């Protein structure tokens, strides 16, 4: 269905939009062919590389492909809107309506420019952001405790070692008491990404660095990646917990596996198991890559859930569609049955749809406040 949907966008642009422009002969067929190929580049990647999640092609190629793909999306949406507008006017005025050629040319330029800006925004380092969240039961001694949440790094051909190094340096400048990474660190096999993930070993905080898997870890060899994260000094929490602080001032940090785990033969997320044996009376902060089941965490007595996965919806307006696929959660702070849920826009995002328009990436410090 996904590939059929993207092909449909390409067909709309190739036969409806390009048909209105003064392009003739070989040039028209060439441009149309490029549009159709780019519209199904995920499928072509799957055929050529066995996966659409991490095509191992040169970085400049992926940047251009993302730019063209987002341009096709924007042009298709414009064409659909224009078709509806033209039809309504035709029915009301009972005459043939033909938009001028200059309008299509102008929209084409605007789509290409907006797409270029959006891809550039996706590729840049995230800006620091601070969010204060009140936690029930948090000891007064821990009021002001700073958790740096990284998520959806998607280290890949787009986000390689130099980007990771710069991100790590920016993260360390936040001077966090604790660093957590809530899944989707990588896109690619261990062999392909070994050098790119190496800078993660330099992440530093006073209470360590903890990590949970996202759905993408299960696409590229989950056991190997979790072992590699441990080698880099990132402590995995997979349906397990740890205690942060001391006996008179502490909280529980728990983490669960991803919903994709069951389909690949690994343990599904289990909140009860993750907090089993946790000190009674200590608030629980849960790392869960996907936000859609936040209600389960609230009913289990979790004090705060930190999630990612949605990338914030990537494009303002499109975020409403992404929210529907994630039980209404897409970006920012929510109250779920009395429990705060923070959905991070992501430190980076997936190589297959690398664009941000009105939805910036985040380097997010969560400041805990005693409620």
Secondary structure by P-SEA (a helix, b strand, c coil): caaaaaaaaaaaaacccccccccccaaaaaaaaaaaaaaaaaaaaaaaccccccccccaaaaaaaaaaaaaaaaaaaaaaaaaaaaaaaaaaacbbbbccaaaaaaaaaaaaaaaaaaaaaaaccccbbbbbbbbccccccccbbbbbbbccccccccccaaaaaaaaaaaaaccccbbbbccccccccccccccccccccccccccbbbbbbcaaaaaccaaaaaaaaaaaccccccccccccccccbbbbbbbbbccccccccccccccccccccccccbbbbbbbccccaaaaaaaacccbbbbccccccccccaaaaaaaacccccccccccccbbbbbbccccccccccccccbbbbbbbbbbbcc
